[in-house]
Amino acid sequence: MTRFAQWKKDLQFTAGIVGKRPFQVLLQLTNKCNMRCSFCDFWPNVAPRSEELSLEDYARVSDELAQLGTFLCSVEGGEPLVRPDLVEIIRTLSRHHITALFTNGWLVTDALARALFDAGLGSANVSIDYPQAARHDAKRGLEGATERAWRAVQTFVRNAPRGAKQVHVITVVTEDNWRDLPELFAQSAAQGVGHQLTLVSLDGYRRGAEGPDRLPPPESGEAMLRWHSEFAHIRMLRSYFEHVAPWLSGGASRDAMPTCAAGVQSFNIDHVGQVSACIEHIDRPVGSVKSASVTDLHAMLVAQAQGRSCQDCWTLCRGVAQGLGNGASARTLLEMSSRMRTT
């Protein structure tokens, strides 16, 4: 992609935010995964390959999304790298949209990383939850997960057109690891890459409510807000961290937060094409992209969102949707053009 084409896409994305158009879609390409994370039970609920959306489906979805706006497309799973057509999916999505890949890193090679960035990938995000290899391996249910993840980070940096600026570590924050975050931040800083966080979700569909994971205490939110100031490579909106403590406090503090606007400017498309307001509520689809247009399905989501109040999670995707939603603030737009910028 030429610098002009990238600049044009960024400008269109920003104009869509200011114009209050839809701007974020989460895409689970598959539920298949080689890891067994305790906070996710997507992997035991896979669909046959024939039922997953095809490359042709994604080409049509990309074009239909473009009728609504320029999107940040979060490409995830399961483990998206198990899709043999991933490079072409990224290519077709990146024609109109900004693509961000989320992976456990196990299957990353130089050839694949180079092909993904050549196809237009905007950023690569590798999951690492602990500074100690034994703990991350145990959480992901696969020995060697940590080594392969850090190797993937280095591989993406080597092959990204803009180097480390396009690569992040992403950490799922739980009661078990929030105190270890500064050590993990130091590790990602040593690699020169960015870092992102998301609170674990325990109430969403096919999440780990019955597993060992627990939410961190409210004081973790106050600590994360300080760390956001201390570690400049945390590439996230400050507004996300301003809301962590109130959400974790629950009760009146949580109820006073702005209600989630998922379904209006942000929505989810799962691996078989079902469209829902968000990944936490994929069991409540309004229909499938296989039988209806994205435009019509989005209109149904907007109608569904009227009068709804939801405070079920405070994940990264909600934080992005809320921070950039409803036109965004001047501070947020400044963060997007500076701290958050990967181009």
C-alpha positions as CSV (number, residue, x, y, z in Angstrom):
1,M,0.0,0.0,0.0
2,T,1.3,3.4,-0.9
3,R,1.7,6.1,1.7
4,F,-1.0,8.1,-0.1
5,A,-3.4,5.2,0.0
6,Q,-2.7,4.7,3.7
7,W,-3.1,8.4,4.4
8,K,-6.5,8.4,2.5
9,K,-7.8,5.5,4.5
10,D,-6.7,7.0,7.8
11,L,-8.5,10.3,6.8
12,Q,-11.6,8.4,5.9
13,F,-11.6,6.5,9.2
14,T,-11.2,9.8,11.2
15,A,-14.0,11.4,9.1
16,G,-16.2,8.5,9.9
17,I,-15.5,8.9,13.7
18,V,-16.3,12.6,13.6
19,G,-19.4,12.0,11.5
20,K,-20.6,9.3,14.0
21,R,-20.6,6.6,11.4
22,P,-20.0,2.9,12.3
23,F,-16.3,2.3,12.6
24,Q,-15.5,-1.0,14.4
25,V,-16.2,-4.6,13.5
26,L,-14.9,-7.7,15.2
27,L,-14.5,-10.8,13.0
28,Q,-13.9,-14.3,14.4
29,L,-12.6,-16.1,11.3
30,T,-12.7,-19.5,13.1
31,N,-13.3,-21.0,16.5
32,K,-10.5,-23.5,16.0
33,C,-7.4,-23.0,18.1
34,N,-4.3,-24.9,19.1
35,M,-4.5,-23.5,22.7
36,R,-6.8,-24.1,25.6
37,C,-7.2,-20.8,27.4
38,S,-9.1,-21.0,30.7
39,F,-11.1,-17.8,29.9
40,C,-12.4,-19.0,26.6
41,D,-14.4,-22.0,25.5
42,F,-14.6,-21.1,21.8
43,W,-12.2,-23.9,20.9
44,P,-14.4,-26.8,22.0
45,N,-17.2,-25.4,19.9
46,V,-15.8,-25.3,16.4
47,A,-17.8,-25.4,13.2
48,P,-16.9,-27.5,10.1
49,R,-14.7,-25.6,7.7
50,S,-17.6,-25.7,5.2
51,E,-19.8,-23.6,7.5
52,E,-17.2,-20.9,8.1
53,L,-17.4,-17.8,6.0
54,S,-15.4,-18.2,2.7
55,L,-13.0,-15.8,1.1
56,E,-15.8,-14.8,-1.3
57,D,-18.0,-14.1,1.7
58,Y,-15.4,-11.8,3.2
59,A,-14.9,-9.9,-0.1
60,R,-18.7,-9.2,-0.2
61,V,-18.7,-8.3,3.5
62,S,-15.8,-5.9,3.0
63,D,-17.6,-4.1,0.2
64,E,-20.8,-3.9,2.2
65,L,-19.0,-2.6,5.2
66,A,-17.5,0.1,3.0
67,Q,-21.0,1.4,2.3
68,L,-21.3,2.2,6.0
69,G,-17.9,3.6,6.5
70,T,-14.2,2.8,6.9
71,F,-13.8,0.3,9.7
72,L,-11.2,-0.9,12.1
73,C,-11.5,-4.6,11.5
74,S,-10.3,-6.7,14.4
75,V,-9.4,-10.1,12.9
76,E,-9.4,-12.8,15.5
77,G,-10.7,-16.3,16.4
78,G,-10.1,-18.9,17.8
79,E,-6.7,-18.6,16.3
80,P,-7.0,-16.9,12.9
81,L,-3.7,-18.2,11.6
82,V,-5.2,-21.7,11.2
83,R,-7.1,-20.3,8.2
84,P,-5.1,-21.2,5.1
85,D,-6.7,-18.2,3.3
86,L,-5.9,-15.7,6.0
87,V,-3.6,-13.6,3.8
88,E,-6.2,-13.2,1.1
89,I,-8.9,-12.4,3.8
90,I,-6.6,-9.6,5.1
91,R,-6.0,-8.4,1.5
92,T,-9.7,-8.1,0.7
93,L,-10.5,-6.4,4.1
94,S,-7.6,-4.0,3.8
95,R,-8.7,-2.7,0.4
96,H,-11.2,-0.4,2.3
97,H,-10.5,-0.9,6.0
98,I,-7.8,-0.8,8.7
99,T,-7.0,-4.4,9.8
100,A,-5.7,-5.5,13.1
101,L,-4.8,-9.2,13.7
102,F,-5.0,-10.9,17.1
103,T,-3.0,-14.1,17.4
104,N,-1.4,-16.3,20.0
105,G,1.7,-16.3,17.8
106,W,2.4,-20.0,17.5
107,L,2.1,-20.3,13.8
108,V,3.9,-17.1,12.8
109,T,6.8,-17.3,10.3
110,D,8.8,-14.7,8.4
111,A,7.1,-15.7,5.2
112,L,3.6,-15.4,6.7
113,A,4.3,-12.2,8.5
114,R,5.7,-10.6,5.3
115,A,2.7,-11.8,3.3
116,L,0.2,-10.4,5.8
117,F,1.9,-7.0,5.8
118,D,2.2,-7.0,2.0
119,A,-1.6,-7.8,1.9
120,G,-2.2,-4.5,3.9
121,L,-2.3,-5.6,7.5
122,G,-2.3,-2.6,9.8
123,S,-1.1,-4.1,13.0
124,A,-0.2,-7.4,14.6
125,N,-1.2,-8.1,18.2
126,V,0.3,-11.1,20.0
127,S,-1.2,-12.5,23.3
128,I,1.1,-12.7,26.3
129,D,-0.4,-12.7,29.8
130,Y,2.5,-13.2,32.2
131,P,6.1,-12.1,32.4
132,Q,7.0,-15.7,33.4
133,A,7.0,-18.4,30.7
134,A,5.6,-21.2,33.0
135,R,2.6,-19.1,34.0
136,H,1.7,-18.0,30.5
137,D,2.2,-21.6,29.1
138,A,-0.1,-22.9,31.8
139,K,-2.8,-20.3,31.1
140,R,-2.7,-21.1,27.4
141,G,-2.5,-24.9,27.9
142,L,0.5,-25.4,25.7
143,E,4.1,-25.7,26.7
144,G,6.3,-23.3,24.7
145,A,3.5,-20.8,24.2
146,T,5.5,-18.0,25.7
147,E,8.7,-18.6,23.6
148,R,6.7,-18.8,20.4
149,A,4.7,-15.7,21.3
150,W,7.9,-13.5,21.8
151,R,9.4,-15.1,18.7
152,A,6.2,-14.0,16.8
153,V,6.6,-10.4,18.2
154,Q,10.1,-10.3,16.8
155,T,9.1,-11.8,13.5
156,F,6.3,-9.3,13.0
157,V,8.7,-6.4,13.8
158,R,11.2,-7.7,11.2
159,N,8.6,-7.8,8.5
160,A,6.4,-4.8,9.2
161,P,6.8,-1.9,6.8
162,R,6.8,0.5,9.8
163,G,8.6,-1.9,12.2
164,A,7.7,-2.0,15.9
165,K,5.1,0.7,15.5
166,Q,2.8,-1.9,14.0
167,V,3.3,-4.6,16.6
168,H,1.7,-5.0,20.0
169,V,1.6,-7.4,22.9
170,I,-1.9,-7.7,24.2
171,T,-2.6,-9.0,27.8
172,V,-5.9,-10.3,29.3
173,V,-6.0,-8.8,32.8
174,T,-7.2,-10.9,35.6
175,E,-6.9,-11.0,39.4
176,D,-4.0,-13.4,38.9
177,N,-1.8,-11.1,36.8
178,W,-2.6,-7.4,37.2
179,R,0.3,-6.9,39.8
180,D,2.7,-8.3,37.2
181,L,1.9,-5.8,34.5
182,P,4.8,-3.4,35.1
183,E,7.3,-6.3,34.6
184,L,5.4,-7.3,31.4
185,F,5.4,-3.7,30.2
186,A,9.2,-3.6,30.7
187,Q,9.5,-6.7,28.5
188,S,7.5,-5.3,25.7
189,A,9.3,-2.0,26.0
190,A,12.6,-3.8,25.6
191,Q,11.3,-5.2,22.3
192,G,10.3,-1.7,21.2
193,V,6.7,-2.7,20.6
194,G,3.4,-1.4,21.9
195,H,1.3,-2.9,24.6
196,Q,-2.5,-3.2,25.0
197,L,-4.7,-4.6,27.7
198,T,-8.2,-5.9,28.1
199,L,-10.1,-6.9,31.2
200,V,-11.1,-10.5,31.2
201,S,-14.7,-11.1,30.3
202,L,-16.5,-13.7,32.5
203,D,-20.2,-12.9,31.7
204,G,-20.2,-13.2,27.9
205,Y,-21.4,-16.1,25.9
206,R,-18.8,-18.9,25.7
207,R,-16.5,-17.1,28.2
208,G,-14.9,-18.6,31.2
209,A,-17.4,-18.0,34.0
210,E,-17.0,-21.5,35.3
211,G,-13.2,-21.4,35.1
212,P,-10.5,-20.3,37.5
213,D,-10.2,-16.7,36.4
214,R,-11.5,-13.8,38.4
215,L,-11.7,-10.0,37.8
216,P,-9.0,-7.9,39.4
217,P,-10.0,-5.5,42.3
218,P,-10.9,-1.9,41.7
219,E,-7.5,-0.7,42.9
220,S,-6.0,-2.3,39.8
221,G,-7.9,0.3,37.7
222,E,-6.2,3.1,39.6
223,A,-2.8,1.4,39.1
224,M,-3.4,0.9,35.4
225,L,-4.3,4.6,35.0
226,R,-0.9,5.5,36.6
227,W,0.9,3.0,34.4
228,H,-0.7,4.5,31.3
229,S,1.1,7.7,32.2
230,E,4.3,5.9,33.1
231,F,4.7,3.6,30.1
232,A,4.4,5.6,26.9
233,H,4.2,2.4,24.7
234,I,0.8,1.5,26.1
235,R,-1.1,2.3,22.9
236,M,-4.6,2.7,24.3
237,L,-7.0,5.6,24.9
238,R,-6.7,7.1,28.4
239,S,-10.5,7.0,28.7
240,Y,-10.3,3.2,28.8
241,F,-8.3,3.3,32.0
242,E,-10.4,6.1,33.5
243,H,-13.4,3.7,33.5
244,V,-11.7,0.5,34.8
245,A,-12.0,1.3,38.5
246,P,-15.7,2.4,38.3
247,W,-16.6,-0.7,36.3
248,L,-14.8,-3.0,38.7
249,S,-16.4,-1.3,41.7
250,G,-19.8,-2.4,40.4
251,G,-23.1,-1.2,41.9
252,A,-23.8,2.5,41.5
253,S,-20.3,3.3,40.2
254,R,-20.8,0.9,37.3
255,D,-24.4,1.9,36.7
256,A,-23.3,5.6,36.4
257,M,-21.0,4.8,33.4
258,P,-22.3,5.5,29.9
259,T,-24.2,2.5,28.6
260,C,-22.5,0.3,26.0
261,A,-23.3,1.4,22.5
262,A,-22.4,-1.9,20.8
263,G,-24.5,-2.5,17.8
264,V,-24.6,1.2,16.7
265,Q,-21.0,2.1,15.7
266,S,-19.5,-1.3,16.6
267,F,-20.6,-4.8,16.0
268,N,-19.5,-8.4,15.7
269,I,-19.5,-11.0,12.9
270,D,-18.7,-14.6,14.0
271,H,-17.0,-17.4,12.1
272,V,-20.3,-18.7,10.5
273,G,-21.6,-15.2,9.6
274,Q,-23.9,-14.4,12.5
275,V,-24.1,-10.7,13.2
276,S,-24.6,-9.5,16.8
277,A,-24.0,-6.3,18.8
278,C,-20.8,-7.7,20.3
279,I,-18.7,-10.8,20.9
280,E,-20.1,-11.1,24.5
281,H,-23.6,-11.6,23.1
282,I,-23.0,-13.7,20.0
283,D,-25.8,-15.9,21.1
284,R,-28.2,-13.0,20.2
285,P,-27.7,-12.5,16.5
286,V,-30.0,-10.5,14.3
287,G,-29.2,-12.6,11.2
288,S,-26.4,-13.8,9.0
289,V,-24.3,-12.1,6.3
290,K,-24.9,-15.3,4.2
291,S,-28.6,-14.3,3.8
292,A,-28.8,-10.5,4.4
293,S,-26.7,-7.5,3.6
294,V,-24.5,-5.9,6.3
295,T,-26.4,-2.6,5.8
296,D,-29.7,-4.3,6.7
297,L,-28.3,-6.3,9.6
298,H,-26.7,-3.1,11.0
299,A,-30.1,-1.3,10.8
300,M,-31.6,-4.2,12.8
301,L,-28.8,-3.9,15.4
302,V,-29.4,-0.1,15.7
303,A,-33.1,-0.8,16.3
304,Q,-32.3,-3.5,18.8
305,A,-30.0,-1.1,20.7
306,Q,-32.8,1.5,21.4
307,G,-33.5,1.7,25.1
308,R,-31.0,-1.0,26.0
309,S,-28.6,-0.7,28.9
310,C,-25.7,-3.0,29.2
311,Q,-22.7,-3.0,31.6
312,D,-21.7,-6.6,31.2
313,C,-18.0,-6.1,30.3
314,W,-15.2,-3.6,30.1
315,T,-13.1,-5.2,27.4
316,L,-10.8,-3.4,24.9
317,C,-13.3,-3.5,22.1
318,R,-15.9,-1.8,24.3
319,G,-13.3,0.8,25.4
320,V,-12.5,1.6,21.7
321,A,-16.1,1.8,20.8
322,Q,-16.9,4.1,23.7
323,G,-13.8,6.2,23.4
324,L,-14.3,6.9,19.7
325,G,-18.1,6.7,19.6
326,N,-20.5,9.6,19.3
327,G,-18.0,11.8,17.5
328,A,-15.1,11.3,20.0
329,S,-13.5,14.1,22.1
330,A,-10.7,16.4,21.1
331,R,-8.4,14.7,23.5
332,T,-9.2,11.3,22.0
333,L,-8.7,12.5,18.4
334,L,-5.3,13.9,19.5
335,E,-4.4,10.5,21.1
336,M,-5.4,8.8,17.9
337,S,-3.1,11.0,15.8
338,S,-0.1,10.7,18.2
339,R,0.2,8.0,20.8
340,M,-2.1,5.5,19.0
341,R,-0.8,6.1,15.5
342,T,0.8,3.1,13.7
343,T,1.2,4.8,10.3
